[in-house]
Amino acid sequence: MDGRTRVDRIASVLGHLDADVVALQEVWGAGPEEDGQAAALGAALGMGWMMDSVRLLRGKSYGNAILSRLPIASTDRC
């Protein structure tokens, strides 16, 4: 890896933006032994999150995620 996929680095960059809503592509989801990037980023930034897997990659969900400081009331897949 090029070091640009580390959750701590991504959280630092996103934290400086001070955004209320962030949309992310190419996010690793939960696997058998970890919560995944979306959950870790949400926890690090104090944001709620939703993820939609577009495929399985190496046994983990992989897709798009939304991080939000606002409540996420519902989601729809388009």
C-alpha distances in whole Angstrom, upper triangle without the diagonal:
4,6,7,7,9,13,14,13,14,17,18,18,20,22,23,24,27,27,29,27,23,22,18,17,14,14,14,17,19,18,21,20,18,19,16,15,18,20,18,18,22,23,21,23,26,26,27,24,25,22,23,21,21,20,19,15,15,18,17,18,16,18,19,20,23,23,27,29,32,33,32,35,34,31,32,30,30
4,5,7,9,13,14,12,13,16,16,16,18,21,21,22,25,25,28,26,22,21,18,17,15,15,16,19,21,21,24,23,21,21,18,16,19,21,19,18,22,23,21,22,26,26,27,25,26,23,24,23,23,22,22,18,18,21,20,21,18,19,20,21,23,23,27,29,32,33,32,35,35,32,33,31,31
4,6,6,10,10,8,10,13,13,13,15,18,18,20,22,23,25,24,20,20,17,17,15,15,15,18,20,20,23,21,19,19,16,14,17,19,16,16,19,20,18,19,23,23,25,23,24,22,24,23,23,23,22,19,19,22,20,20,18,19,20,20,22,21,25,26,29,31,30,34,33,31,32,30,31
4,6,9,10,7,7,11,11,10,13,15,16,17,19,20,22,21,17,17,13,13,12,12,13,17,19,20,23,22,19,19,15,12,15,17,15,14,17,19,16,17,21,21,22,20,21,20,21,21,21,21,21,18,19,21,19,19,16,17,17,17,19,18,22,24,27,28,27,31,30,28,29,27,28
4,6,9,7,7,10,12,11,13,15,17,18,20,20,21,20,16,15,12,12,10,9,10,13,15,16,19,18,15,15,12,9,12,14,12,11,15,16,15,16,19,19,20,18,19,17,18,17,18,18,18,15,16,18,15,16,13,14,14,14,17,16,20,22,25,26,25,28,28,26,27,25,26
4,6,5,6,9,10,11,12,14,16,17,19,20,21,20,17,17,14,14,13,11,11,14,15,16,19,17,14,14,11,9,12,13,10,10,14,14,12,14,17,18,19,18,19,18,20,19,21,21,20,17,17,19,16,17,15,16,16,16,18,17,20,21,25,26,25,29,28,27,28,27,28
4,5,5,6,8,10,10,12,14,16,17,17,18,17,15,15,13,14,13,10,10,12,13,15,18,16,13,12,9,6,9,10,7,6,10,11,9,11,14,14,16,14,16,16,18,18,20,21,20,18,18,19,16,16,15,16,15,14,15,14,17,18,21,22,22,25,26,24,26,25,27
4,6,5,6,9,10,10,13,15,16,17,19,18,16,17,15,17,16,14,14,16,17,19,21,18,15,14,13,10,12,12,9,8,11,11,8,10,13,15,17,17,19,19,22,22,24,24,23,22,22,23,20,20,19,19,18,17,17,15,18,18,22,23,24,27,28,27,29,28,30
4,5,5,6,9,10,11,13,15,16,19,18,15,16,14,16,16,14,15,17,19,21,23,21,18,17,15,12,14,15,12,10,13,14,11,12,16,16,19,18,20,20,22,22,24,25,24,22,23,24,21,21,19,19,18,17,18,16,18,19,23,25,25,29,29,27,29,29,30
4,5,5,6,8,10,11,13,13,16,15,12,13,11,12,13,11,13,15,17,19,22,21,17,16,13,10,11,13,10,8,11,12,10,10,14,14,16,15,17,16,19,20,21,22,22,20,21,23,19,19,17,16,15,13,14,12,15,17,20,22,21,25,25,24,26,25,26
4,6,5,6,9,10,11,12,14,13,11,13,12,15,15,13,14,16,17,20,23,21,17,15,13,10,10,11,9,6,9,10,7,7,10,11,14,13,16,16,20,21,23,24,24,23,24,24,21,20,18,18,16,14,14,11,13,14,18,19,20,24,24,23,26,25,27
4,6,5,6,9,10,12,15,15,13,16,15,17,18,16,18,19,21,23,26,24,20,19,17,14,14,15,12,10,12,13,9,9,12,14,17,17,20,20,23,24,26,27,27,26,26,27,24,23,22,21,19,17,17,14,16,16,20,22,23,27,27,27,29,29,30
4,5,5,7,10,11,14,14,12,14,13,15,16,15,18,20,22,24,27,26,22,20,18,14,15,16,14,11,13,15,12,11,14,15,17,17,20,20,22,23,25,26,27,25,27,28,24,23,21,20,18,16,16,14,15,16,20,22,23,26,27,26,28,27,28
4,5,5,7,8,10,10,8,11,11,14,15,14,17,18,21,23,27,25,21,19,17,13,13,14,13,9,11,13,10,8,12,11,14,14,16,17,20,21,23,25,25,25,26,27,23,22,20,18,16,14,12,10,12,13,16,18,19,23,23,22,24,24,25
4,5,5,8,10,11,10,14,14,17,19,17,19,20,22,25,28,26,22,20,18,15,14,15,13,10,11,12,9,7,10,11,14,15,18,19,22,24,26,28,28,27,29,29,26,24,23,21,19,16,15,12,12,12,15,18,19,23,24,24,26,27,28
4,5,8,12,13,12,15,16,19,21,20,22,23,25,28,31,29,26,24,22,18,18,19,17,13,15,16,13,10,13,14,17,18,21,22,25,27,28,30,31,30,31,32,29,27,25,24,21,19,17,14,15,14,18,21,22,26,27,27,29,29,30
4,5,9,10,10,13,14,17,19,19,22,23,25,28,32,30,26,24,22,18,17,19,18,14,14,16,14,11,14,13,16,17,19,21,23,25,27,29,30,29,31,32,28,26,24,22,19,17,15,13,13,13,16,19,20,23,25,24,26,26,27
4,7,9,10,13,15,19,21,20,23,23,25,29,32,30,26,24,22,19,17,18,17,14,13,15,13,10,11,11,14,16,19,20,23,26,28,30,31,31,32,33,29,27,25,23,20,17,15,12,11,10,13,16,18,21,23,23,25,26,27
4,6,7,10,13,16,19,18,21,22,24,28,31,30,26,23,21,18,16,17,17,13,13,15,14,10,12,10,13,13,16,18,21,23,25,27,29,29,31,31,27,25,23,21,17,15,12,9,8,8,11,14,15,19,20,20,22,23,24
4,7,10,13,17,20,19,21,21,23,27,30,29,26,22,21,18,15,16,17,14,12,14,14,11,11,9,10,12,14,17,19,22,24,27,29,29,31,31,27,25,23,21,17,14,10,8,6,5,7,10,12,15,17,17,20,21,22
4,7,10,14,17,16,19,19,21,25,28,28,24,21,19,16,13,15,16,13,11,14,15,11,12,9,10,10,11,13,16,19,21,24,25,26,28,28,24,22,20,17,13,11,7,6,4,7,8,10,10,14,15,14,16,18,18
4,6,10,13,12,16,16,19,23,26,26,22,19,17,14,11,13,14,11,10,14,14,11,13,10,10,9,11,12,14,17,18,21,23,23,25,25,22,19,17,14,11,8,6,5,6,9,11,13,12,16,16,15,17,17,18
4,7,10,10,14,15,18,21,25,25,21,18,16,13,11,14,15,12,12,16,16,14,15,12,12,10,10,10,12,14,15,18,20,20,23,23,20,17,14,11,7,6,5,6,9,12,13,15,13,16,16,13,15,14,15
4,7,7,10,12,15,18,22,22,19,16,13,10,9,12,13,11,12,15,15,14,16,13,13,11,10,9,11,12,13,15,17,17,20,20,17,14,11,9,6,5,6,8,11,15,16,17,16,19,18,15,16,15,16
4,6,9,11,15,18,21,22,19,17,14,11,10,14,15,13,15,18,18,17,19,17,16,13,12,10,10,10,10,12,14,14,17,18,15,12,9,6,5,7,9,11,15,18,20,20,18,21,19,16,16,14,15
4,7,10,13,15,19,19,17,15,12,10,10,14,15,13,15,18,18,18,21,19,18,15,13,11,10,9,9,10,12,11,14,15,12,10,6,5,6,8,12,14,17,21,22,23,20,23,21,18,18,16,17
4,6,10,12,16,16,13,12,8,6,7,10,11,10,12,15,15,16,18,16,15,12,11,8,9,9,10,11,11,11,13,14,10,8,6,5,6,7,10,12,15,19,20,21,18,21,20,17,18,16,17
4,7,9,12,13,10,9,6,5,7,10,10,11,13,15,16,17,19,17,16,13,12,9,10,9,11,10,9,8,10,10,7,6,5,7,9,9,13,14,18,21,22,22,20,23,21,19,20,18,20
4,7,10,11,9,7,4,6,6,8,10,11,12,14,15,17,18,16,15,12,10,8,9,8,11,10,9,9,11,10,6,5,6,8,9,9,12,13,17,20,21,20,18,21,19,17,18,17,19
4,7,8,6,4,4,8,8,8,10,12,13,14,16,18,18,17,15,13,12,10,11,10,13,12,11,11,11,9,6,6,9,11,13,12,15,16,19,21,23,21,19,22,20,19,20,19,22
4,6,5,6,7,10,12,11,13,15,16,17,19,21,22,21,19,17,16,13,14,12,15,13,10,10,9,7,5,7,10,13,16,16,19,19,22,25,26,25,23,25,24,22,23,22,24
4,6,8,10,13,15,14,15,18,19,19,21,23,24,23,22,19,19,17,17,15,18,16,13,13,11,8,8,11,14,17,19,19,22,22,25,27,29,27,26,27,26,25,26,24,27
4,7,9,12,15,13,13,17,18,17,19,22,22,22,21,19,19,18,19,18,20,18,15,15,13,11,10,13,15,18,20,20,22,22,25,27,29,27,26,28,27,26,28,27,29
4,6,9,11,9,9,13,14,13,15,18,18,18,18,16,16,15,17,16,19,18,15,14,13,12,10,12,14,16,18,17,19,18,21,23,25,24,23,25,25,24,25,24,27
4,7,8,6,7,10,11,11,13,15,15,15,14,12,13,12,14,14,17,17,15,15,15,13,10,11,12,14,15,14,16,15,18,20,21,20,19,22,21,20,22,22,24
4,6,6,6,9,10,11,12,14,16,15,14,12,12,10,12,12,15,14,13,12,13,12,8,9,9,11,12,11,14,13,17,19,21,21,19,22,21,19,21,20,23
4,6,5,6,8,10,10,12,14,13,13,11,11,10,13,12,15,15,14,14,15,14,11,10,10,11,11,9,11,11,15,17,19,19,18,21,21,19,21,20,22
4,6,5,6,9,10,11,12,10,9,7,8,7,10,11,14,15,15,15,17,16,12,11,10,10,9,7,8,8,11,14,16,16,14,17,17,16,18,17,19
4,6,5,6,9,10,10,9,8,7,9,9,12,13,17,18,17,17,18,17,13,12,13,13,12,10,11,9,12,14,16,15,14,17,17,17,19,19,22
4,5,5,6,9,10,10,11,10,12,12,15,16,19,20,19,18,19,18,15,14,14,15,14,12,13,11,13,15,17,18,17,20,21,20,23,22,25
4,5,5,6,8,8,9,9,11,12,15,16,19,20,20,19,20,20,17,16,15,15,13,10,10,8,11,12,15,16,16,19,20,19,21,21,23
4,6,5,6,5,6,6,9,11,15,17,20,21,21,21,22,22,18,17,16,15,14,10,9,6,8,9,12,13,13,16,17,17,20,20,23
4,5,5,6,8,9,12,14,18,19,22,24,23,23,24,23,19,18,19,18,17,14,13,10,11,11,14,15,15,18,20,20,23,24,26
4,6,8,10,11,15,16,20,21,24,25,24,24,24,24,21,20,20,20,18,15,14,11,12,12,16,17,18,21,22,22,25,26,28
4,5,9,10,14,16,19,21,24,26,26,25,26,26,22,21,20,20,17,14,12,9,9,9,13,14,15,19,21,21,24,24,26
4,7,10,13,16,20,22,25,27,27,27,28,27,23,22,22,21,19,15,13,9,9,7,11,12,14,17,19,20,23,24,27
4,6,10,13,17,19,22,24,25,25,27,26,22,20,20,18,16,12,10,6,5,5,8,9,10,14,16,16,19,21,23
4,7,10,14,17,20,22,23,24,25,24,20,18,18,17,14,10,8,6,5,6,8,7,7,11,12,13,16,18,20
4,7,10,13,16,18,19,20,22,21,17,15,15,13,11,7,5,4,6,9,10,9,8,11,11,11,14,15,17
4,7,10,13,15,17,18,21,19,15,13,12,11,9,6,5,7,9,12,12,11,8,10,9,8,11,11,14
4,6,10,12,13,15,17,16,12,9,9,7,6,4,6,9,12,15,15,14,12,14,12,10,11,10,13
4,6,9,11,13,16,15,12,8,8,6,6,6,9,12,15,18,18,17,14,15,13,9,10,8,10
4,6,7,10,13,12,9,5,5,4,7,9,12,15,18,21,22,21,17,19,16,13,13,10,12
4,7,10,13,13,11,7,6,5,8,11,14,17,20,24,24,23,20,21,18,15,14,10,11
4,6,10,10,8,6,6,7,10,13,17,20,23,26,27,26,23,24,21,18,17,14,15
4,7,6,5,5,6,9,12,15,18,21,24,28,28,27,24,26,23,20,20,17,18
4,5,5,6,6,10,13,16,19,21,25,28,30,29,26,28,26,23,22,19,21
4,6,8,9,13,16,18,22,24,27,30,32,31,29,31,28,26,26,23,24
4,7,9,13,16,18,21,23,26,29,31,30,27,29,27,24,24,22,24
4,6,10,13,14,18,19,23,26,27,26,23,25,23,21,21,19,21
4,7,10,11,15,17,20,23,24,23,20,22,20,17,18,15,17
4,7,9,13,16,19,22,24,23,20,22,20,17,17,15,16
4,7,11,13,17,20,21,21,18,20,18,15,14,12,13
4,7,10,14,17,18,18,15,18,16,12,13,11,12
4,7,10,14,15,15,12,15,14,11,12,12,13
4,6,10,11,11,9,13,12,10,12,12,14
4,7,9,10,9,13,13,13,15,16,18
4,5,7,7,11,12,13,16,17,19
4,7,9,12,14,15,19,21,22
4,6,9,12,13,17,19,21
4,6,9,11,15,18,20
4,6,8,11,14,17
4,7,11,14,17
4,7,10,13
4,7,10
4,6
4
